[in-house]
Amino acid sequence: MRIIADIPNPHCKISVFYMNGKYLVKAEKANLEQTFKIPETELLTGADDLPALFDQAMIIRIMERFREMDRDLRAALASL
């Protein structure tokens, strides 16, 4: 797997990887990460389509999911 691009974003780090006919887009914030696996056949112009796919609306949903993940992790750790 090799990194092929970064998608600039002020809220989280977004890296694009390519492996076995799929683009893996990884969003990272603190100790959490989300990975989206996108077959290259789904995109019209390959990796050039990815920044448009990860538009402001998608970033808002990613950030909401990070908040949910953080709450879930904190609750699980508190129950130990």
Buried (B, 14 or more C-beta within 10 A) or exposed (E): EEEBBEBEBEEBEBBBBBEEEBBBBBBBBEEBBBEBEBEEEEBEEEBEBBBEBBEEEBBEEBBEBBEEBBEEEEEEEEEE
